[in-house]
């Protein structure tokens, strides 16, 4: 007999049981479900809804079930539908009919909402921790390559020379925004729905604030209907996760390009690559390729949940069961990607000479030549045209700007003097942009310290929420 079966005259069709059951995936909420149930039972005891003896018996039974689950001794049943019903059934088998009092004053609707709040709260903290690890790996490489110069690219064409540290710090900034989004979302996750019941609360004199405080929530939902139907916090979590994956995918794409023979800028450690079953010379960047590929599935989970929610009336509907698998898979995908990215970055080798060679061999200093002419009094548009014609001349002659004789420069513009060579020298070009956020050496050193300071702030937040 189902725990809810009193109103029914025949058993559930077997196909219906298999189709509607969620235990196949929501069993990973066992720890959250037991933790929430234990807090609920303590509150029921404190409010006099359960006797002291009943409270002790149920708590002891839940602890026993928790230990059995940890030891792998529990087999969950499709017939019991979900993790909540499975644990309640196990409890009744463990301690007898008094286990049925566990469900007093609550519904599976507010119970599952509570479990998901607890789960996402924990995963939010874990993602912040992993993101900091990636930031720290990027900063370590940036500190080692403050003086490494490579071409910066727009449209995947060489644009202007930059320091490798500057390039890497751009990703630190991306991940910092991701961290700030997660921290901001935490306050919308850290709200307790328990006590909302199925839709309208409960007639029992429960203390919702007591349960919330014991479970570490900052507040409770102020509307029972919103409490059981709100999945905004999951949409927000998936949205942030999707953006993190997009950032990881962009970084991965550059690692893939840079590790190719055509670029030759970096070499990924063998531990993060695989070979070919046919071509013995191959070293394939499988980890960044998979991160790039798995970004689509995370974005897909966000779209799937939004689509499931878009036409739901208040309050709980069975459609909401579809919120969990996407969240679980997103967590697995994203935590795996972040856990691999940090050591992959830390262990990669940088081909400093190849980066510098490419920075020098193109026309990445062309803008600086135009700026040189502007400082000599020529309007920028005219300077732009002069340099463009000079670049065309160099292409026809098979040379770079620094290869030009002074006579060639003067043929392009009489304003150009011998000091032009210093103006378009590689280090001078990158250091000329020594503004906040620029590629100058001092600006980059200041940026590194600023990023470290923000990481320290994140560690302080992590220590606070974990404690």
C-alpha positions in Angstrom: 0.0 0.0 0.0 1.3 3.4 -0.9 1.7 5.9 1.9 -0.8 8.0 0.1 -3.0 5.1 -1.1 -6.1 5.5 1.2 -8.2 7.2 -1.5 -7.4 4.7 -4.3 -9.1 1.4 -5.1 -6.5 -0.2 -7.3 -2.7 -0.3 -7.4 -0.7 2.0 -9.7 0.0 0.7 -13.2 3.5 -0.6 -13.3 4.4 1.5 -16.3 3.1 4.6 -14.5 5.2 3.8 -11.5 8.3 3.5 -13.6 7.5 6.6 -15.6 6.7 8.9 -12.7 9.2 7.6 -10.2 12.2 10.0 -9.5 14.2 7.7 -7.1 16.5 6.8 -9.9 18.0 10.3 -9.7 16.8 12.1 -6.6 18.4 9.4 -4.3 21.4 11.7 -4.3 19.3 14.0 -2.1 19.3 11.4 0.7 21.7 13.4 2.9 19.7 16.7 2.4 16.4 14.8 3.0 17.5 13.2 6.2 19.1 16.4 7.5 15.9 18.4 6.8 13.8 15.7 8.4 15.8 15.6 11.5 15.5 19.4 11.9 11.7 19.1 11.3 11.4 16.4 14.0 13.3 18.4 16.5 11.0 21.3 15.9 7.9 19.1 16.2 9.2 17.9 19.5 10.0 21.4 20.7 6.5 22.6 19.8 4.9 19.6 21.7 3.5 18.0 18.5 5.6 15.0 19.2 6.4 13.6 22.6 10.0 13.5 23.8 10.1 9.8 23.4 8.7 9.9 19.8 11.2 12.6 18.9 14.2 10.5 20.2 12.9 7.4 18.5 12.5 9.0 15.1 15.8 10.9 15.3 17.6 7.6 16.2 15.9 5.8 13.3 16.9 8.5 10.8 20.5 8.4 12.0 20.5 4.6 11.6 19.2 5.0 8.0 21.7 7.6 7.2 24.5 5.3 8.4 23.1 2.4 6.4 23.0 4.6 3.2 26.6 5.7 3.8 27.6 2.1 4.1 25.8 1.2 0.8 23.4 -1.1 2.6 20.1 0.5 1.3 18.3 -0.4 -1.9 15.8 2.2 -2.9 12.5 1.1 -4.5 10.7 2.5 -7.5 7.5 1.5 -5.9 8.2 4.1 -3.2 8.6 6.7 -5.9 11.1 9.2 -4.6 13.7 9.8 -1.9 11.3 11.2 0.6 8.9 8.2 0.5 11.8 5.7 0.4 13.3 7.2 3.6 9.9 7.4 5.3 9.2 3.7 4.4 12.7 2.7 5.7 12.0 4.6 8.9 8.7 2.8 9.5 10.4 -0.5 8.9 13.2 0.5 11.3 11.1 1.9 14.3 7.6 0.9 13.6 4.4 2.9 13.1 5.7 5.9 15.0 7.9 6.5 11.9 4.7 7.6 10.1 4.6 10.7 12.4 7.7 12.0 10.6 5.5 13.6 8.0 3.4 15.5 10.4 3.0 19.2 9.4 4.7 18.9 6.0 4.2 17.8 2.4 6.5 16.3 -0.2 6.0 19.7 -1.9 7.8 21.7 0.7 10.1 18.8 1.5 11.5 18.5 -2.0 11.8 22.3 -2.2 13.9 22.2 1.0 16.1 19.4 -0.3 16.9 21.4 -3.4 17.6 24.6 -1.5 20.1 22.6 0.7 21.7 20.9 -2.3 22.1 24.0 -4.4 23.4 26.0 -1.4 26.2 23.4 -0.9 27.0 23.3 -4.6 27.1 27.1 -4.8 29.8 27.1 -2.2 31.7 24.3 -3.9 31.6 26.1 -7.3 33.0 29.3 -5.7 35.8 27.3 -4.2 36.6 25.6 -7.5 36.5 28.9 -9.4 39.0 30.4 -6.9 41.3 27.4 -7.7 41.1 28.3 -11.4 41.8 31.9 -10.7 44.8 31.1 -8.6 46.2 28.8 -11.4 45.8 31.7 -13.9 47.4 34.2 -11.6 50.4 31.9 -11.0 51.0 31.6 -14.7 50.5 35.4 -15.1 53.1 36.1 -12.4 55.5 33.8 -14.2 54.9 35.5 -17.6 54.6 39.2 -16.9 57.4 39.8 -19.4 56.2 37.3 -22.0 54.8 39.1 -25.1 52.5 37.7 -27.7 50.1 39.0 -30.3 46.7 40.1 -29.1 44.0 39.1 -31.5 40.8 40.5 -32.9 38.8 38.5 -35.5 41.5 35.9 -34.8 43.9 38.2 -36.7 47.0 39.7 -35.0 46.1 43.1 -33.6 48.4 44.5 -31.0 51.1 43.0 -28.8 50.1 42.3 -25.2 51.7 40.6 -22.2 50.7 37.0 -21.6 49.9 38.0 -18.1 47.4 40.6 -19.3 45.7 37.9 -21.5 45.4 35.5 -18.6 44.1 38.1 -16.2 41.2 38.7 -18.6 39.9 35.2 -17.7 40.5 35.9 -14.0 38.2 38.9 -14.4 35.6 36.7 -16.1 35.6 34.1 -13.3 35.5 36.9 -10.7 32.2 38.0 -12.1 31.0 34.4 -12.0 32.0 34.2 -8.3 30.2 37.5 -7.6 27.1 36.2 -9.3 27.2 33.0 -7.3 27.7 34.9 -4.0 24.8 37.2 -4.8 22.5 34.3 -5.7 23.3 32.6 -2.4 20.9 34.9 -0.6 18.1 33.7 -2.8 19.0 30.1 -2.3 19.4 30.4 1.5 15.6 30.7 2.2 13.6 27.9 3.9 10.4 26.7 2.3 9.7 24.1 5.0 6.3 24.6 6.7 4.6 25.7 3.5 3.0 22.3 3.3 1.4 21.2 0.1 0.1 24.7 -0.7 -1.4 26.6 2.2 0.7 25.8 5.2 -0.4 23.5 8.1 -2.9 23.6 11.0 -0.2 22.3 13.4 1.5 25.0 15.5 4.9 24.6 14.0 7.8 27.0 14.3 9.2 27.6 10.8 11.9 29.9 12.0 13.3 27.3 14.4 13.8 24.8 11.5 15.3 27.6 9.3 17.7 28.6 12.0 18.8 25.0 12.7 19.5 24.4 9.0 21.4 27.7 8.6 18.9 29.6 6.5 18.8 33.3 6.6 15.0 33.6 6.3 11.8 31.7 5.4 9.5 32.1 2.4 6.8 34.6 3.3 4.1 33.0 1.1 3.4 29.3 1.2 2.3 29.1 -2.4 5.5 30.7 -3.6 7.5 28.5 -1.4 6.4 25.3 -3.0 6.3 26.5 -6.6 9.5 28.7 -6.7 12.2 27.4 -9.0 13.8 30.7 -9.7 16.8 29.9 -7.6 17.4 26.8 -9.8 17.0 28.8 -13.0 19.5 31.4 -11.7 21.9 28.6 -10.7 21.7 27.1 -14.2 22.1 30.5 -15.8 25.2 31.2 -13.8 26.5 27.7 -14.5 25.9 28.2 -18.2 27.9 31.4 -18.2 30.7 29.8 -16.3 30.8 27.0 -18.9 30.9 29.6 -21.7 33.9 31.2 -20.0 35.6 27.9 -19.6 34.8 27.1 -23.3 36.4 30.3 -24.5 39.5 29.5 -22.5 39.5 26.0 -23.7 39.3 27.1 -27.3 42.4 29.2 -26.9 44.2 26.3 -25.2 43.2 24.1 -28.2 44.4 26.7 -30.7 47.6 27.6 -28.9 48.6 24.0 -28.5 48.3 23.3 -32.2 51.5 23.3 -34.3 50.1 26.2 -36.3 50.3 28.4 -33.1 52.8 26.5 -31.0 52.3 28.9 -28.1 51.8 26.3 -25.3 52.1 22.6 -24.6 49.6 20.9 -22.4 50.8 18.3 -20.0 50.5 14.7 -21.1 48.2 14.0 -18.2 45.5 16.1 -19.8 45.8 14.8 -23.4 45.3 11.6 -25.2 46.6 10.0 -28.4 45.3 8.6 -31.6 44.5 4.9 -32.2 45.9 5.2 -35.7 48.4 8.1 -35.8 51.2 7.6 -33.3 52.4 11.2 -33.4 49.2 12.7 -32.2 48.7 14.5 -28.9 45.1 15.5 -28.7 43.8 18.2 -26.2 40.8 16.1 -25.2 40.1 17.8 -21.9 39.6 21.3 -23.3 37.7 19.9 -26.3 35.3 18.1 -24.0 34.8 21.2 -21.8 34.0 23.1 -25.0 31.6 20.4 -26.1 29.9 19.9 -22.7 29.0 23.6 -22.6 26.1 22.8 -24.8 24.5 20.4 -22.4 24.6 22.8 -19.5 23.0 25.5 -21.6 20.5 22.9 -22.7 19.5 22.2 -19.1 18.8 25.9 -18.5 16.6 26.1 -21.6 14.8 22.9 -20.6 13.9 24.2 -17.1 12.8 27.5 -18.4 10.6 25.7 -20.9 9.1 23.4 -18.3 8.2 26.3 -16.0 6.9 28.8 -18.6 3.2 27.8 -18.5 2.8 26.3 -15.0 0.0 27.6 -12.9 0.5 27.8 -9.1 1.5 25.8 -7.2 3.2 22.5 -7.4 2.9 20.4 -10.6 4.5 17.1 -11.5 6.4 18.9 -14.3 8.6 20.3 -11.6 10.1 16.9 -11.1 12.1 17.7 -14.3 14.1 20.3 -12.4 16.5 17.8 -10.8 18.2 15.8 -13.4 19.4 18.9 -15.3 20.7 20.5 -12.1 22.5 17.3 -11.1 24.1 16.9 -14.5 25.1 20.5 -14.5 26.8 20.2 -11.2 28.6 17.0 -12.3 29.7 18.6 -15.6 30.7 22.0 -14.2 32.5 20.7 -11.1 34.4 18.2 -13.3 35.4 20.9 -15.7 36.6 23.3 -13.0 38.5 20.5 -11.2 40.4 19.7 -14.4 41.0 23.2 -15.6 43.1 24.4 -12.6 45.8 21.7 -12.7 45.7 21.8 -16.6 46.6 25.5 -16.4 49.2 25.0 -13.7 51.1 22.3 -15.6 51.0 23.8 -19.1 54.3 25.0 -20.6 54.6 28.3 -22.5 56.7 28.8 -25.6 57.9 32.3 -24.8 60.1 32.5 -27.9 57.3 31.6 -30.3 55.0 34.1 -28.8 57.5 36.8 -29.1 58.4 35.8 -32.6 54.8 36.1 -33.7 54.4 39.4 -31.9 57.3 40.8 -33.9 56.7 39.3 -37.3 53.3 40.9 -37.9 52.2 44.5 -37.8 51.0 44.5 -34.2 52.9 47.8 -33.7 51.0 49.6 -36.6 48.7 51.5 -34.2 51.6 52.7 -32.3 53.2 54.1 -35.5 49.9 55.9 -36.1 49.9 57.3 -32.6 53.5 58.4 -33.2 52.4 60.5 -36.1 49.5 61.9 -34.2 51.9 63.1 -31.5 53.9 64.8 -34.3 50.7 66.8 -35.2 49.1 64.6 -37.9 45.3 64.0 -37.5 44.6 60.4 -36.7 42.6 59.6 -39.8 45.5 60.8 -42.0 48.0 59.0 -39.8 45.9 55.8 -40.2 46.1 56.1 -44.0 49.8 56.7 -43.9 50.5 53.7 -41.8 48.1 51.6 -43.9 50.0 52.5 -47.1 53.3 51.7 -45.3 52.0 48.3 -44.2 51.0 47.5 -47.8 54.6 48.5 -48.9 56.0 46.1 -46.3 53.8 43.3 -47.4 54.9 43.8 -51.0 58.6 43.9 -49.9 58.2 40.9 -47.4 59.3 42.9 -44.4 58.0 44.2 -41.1 57.7 47.8 -39.9 60.9 47.5 -37.8 62.8 46.3 -40.9 62.1 49.5 -42.8 64.9 51.9 -43.5 64.4 55.5 -42.3 64.1 56.6 -45.9 61.2 54.3 -46.4 59.5 55.8 -43.3 60.1 59.3 -44.6 58.7 58.4 -48.0 55.5 57.6 -46.2 55.6 60.8 -44.1 58.3 63.4 -43.6 57.2 63.7 -40.0 58.9 60.4 -39.2 62.3 60.7 -37.6 64.9 58.2 -36.2 63.1 58.0 -32.9 60.4 56.0 -34.6 62.4 52.8 -34.0 62.1 53.2 -30.3 58.4 54.1 -30.5 57.5 50.8 -32.3 59.9 48.6 -30.3 58.0 45.7 -28.8 58.4 46.4 -25.0 57.8 50.1 -25.7 54.6 49.3 -27.5 53.1 47.2 -24.6 54.4 49.5 -21.9 53.1 52.6 -23.6 49.6 51.5 -22.4 50.5 51.8 -18.8 47.0 52.9 -17.8 44.7 51.1 -15.4 43.5 48.0 -17.3 46.2 48.3 -19.9 49.2 46.2 -20.9 51.9 48.2 -19.2 54.1 46.3 -16.8 53.3 48.4 -13.8 49.6 48.2 -14.7 49.7 44.4 -14.9 51.6 44.1 -11.6 48.9 46.3 -9.9 46.2 44.2 -11.6 47.7 41.0 -10.2 47.6 42.4 -6.7 44.1 43.6 -7.1 43.0 40.1 -8.3 44.7 38.5 -5.3 42.9 40.9 -3.0 39.6 39.9 -4.5 40.5 36.2 -4.0 41.2 36.9 -0.3 37.8 38.5 0.0 36.3 35.3 -1.6 38.2 33.1 0.9 36.7 35.2 3.7 33.2 34.7 2.4 33.8 30.9 2.0 35.1 30.7 5.6 32.0 32.6 6.8 29.4 30.5 5.0 31.1 27.2 5.8 31.4 28.0 9.5 
